[in-house]
Amino acid sequence: MCKPASINKNLSFQLKEIGFLPVLAFFSAQLFTAGWSYAYHYFNCFHIGLLSIGIPYHHFFLYGFWVIRNNMLCLFLLSAVYIFVAFIVSVWLKHLKPIWLQGAVAVIFVMILITSTFMVANYFAKRTANSIYLNEKNNDYASYPRIKVWLQSTGSENADKNKFNQALQSGSYRLLIQDSTNLFLFQSFKDNKAAKLSTVVTPLRKINYIKLLPQYKSLL
């Protein structure tokens, strides 16, 4: 037979666990939002819509940690401000009458707080994406290997298509990302960093084979 003290201790532990779950869910939602927003803005620099890339959802949490890593000091200071404001508001609410007004103000404050945190997550994600893209651009996209691609012959190649095939086979394109159905390639120019990138989407079903090169500098 359980003693009352033991029952109370177990109940208190369970309540603490339940109280922790909303915090964990909120943090996970913020992390996912930051990661999704980062991916959206980063691939937008390559003129690719995020919905056209089959990125696994769990990758967005990793991107979210990248956002935190690149903005750790700012996010720490903002968190301190949020905690301070929440403390001031909670103290003020205790002296607010009547009770229904106290509840209404608390709900409005929580909604504003949640909305603002999502806006902050989007802002820092966009800033991180633009910063990383600019760093890649200034360093000749050093994270992306060159690639050679041989497409399947359709039997109706014209001059433009032959020229494009030769460019793919020359190794002048870089591999941006690969999902389950497509290769996303771009061509960079080492002597013209201001040039706008054009991204080529090549279905895997139309490729004979590819060769990734251990080279991370532009050929042209």
Residue, then its C-alpha position, 0 to 999 in steps of 0.5 A: m500500500c502506497k503512503p500518501a507522501s509517496i503518492n503526492k511525490n509521484l503526482s508532483f513529478q507528473l505535474k512537472e513533466i506535464g508543465f514541461l511538455p508545452v515548453l518543449a513543444f513551443f521550443s520545437a515549433q520555434l526551431f522548426t520555423a527557424g529552420w524552414s525559414y532559413a531553407y526558404h530564404y537560402f534556396n530562394c537565393f538560387h531561385i528555387g522554391l522550397l516546395s520543389i525540393g524534397i527536403p526531409y522535415h527533420h533537416f529543418f531542425l538542424y537548420g534551426f540550430w544553425v540559426i541559433r549558432n549564428n545569432m547566439l548572443c542576440l538571441f540570448l539578449l532577446s530571451a532575457v528581454y522576453i523573460f523580464v517583460a513576462f515577469i513585469v506583466s505577471v506581477w502587474l496582472k496580479h493587481l489587475k481587477p476584475i478577474w475576467l479582465q486579468g484573464a483576457v489581458a493574459v491571453i492577449f499578452v501570450m498571443i502577442l508574445i508567441t507571434s513576436t517570437f515567430m517573427v523574430a525566428n523568421y528575421f534571424a533565419k533570413r539574416t542567417a541565410n543571406s549571410i551564409y549565401l553571401n559568404e559562399k558567393n564571395n568564396d566561389y561557392a566552396s561548399y559545392p563540388r563540380i559535377k559531370v552529368w551525362l543525359q540520356s539521348t533522345g535522338s532529336e538533339n539540336a545545336d542548343k541541346n548539344k551545347f547544353n549537354q557538352a556544358l554538363q559533361s565538361g564539369s563546369y556545373r556545381l551540385l547544389i542539392q539532390d533529392s529523390t527525383n532531381l538534381f539541382l545544378f548551377q553554374s558559377f563564374k570565378d571572374n564575375k561574382a556579380a553575375k546572377l546564377s541560373t539553376v538547372v533542374t535535371p530529373l534523375r530519370k533522364i540521366n545516364y550517370i553522373k560523376l562528382l569531382p573533388q573540385y570546389k572552384s569554378l571552371l569558367 
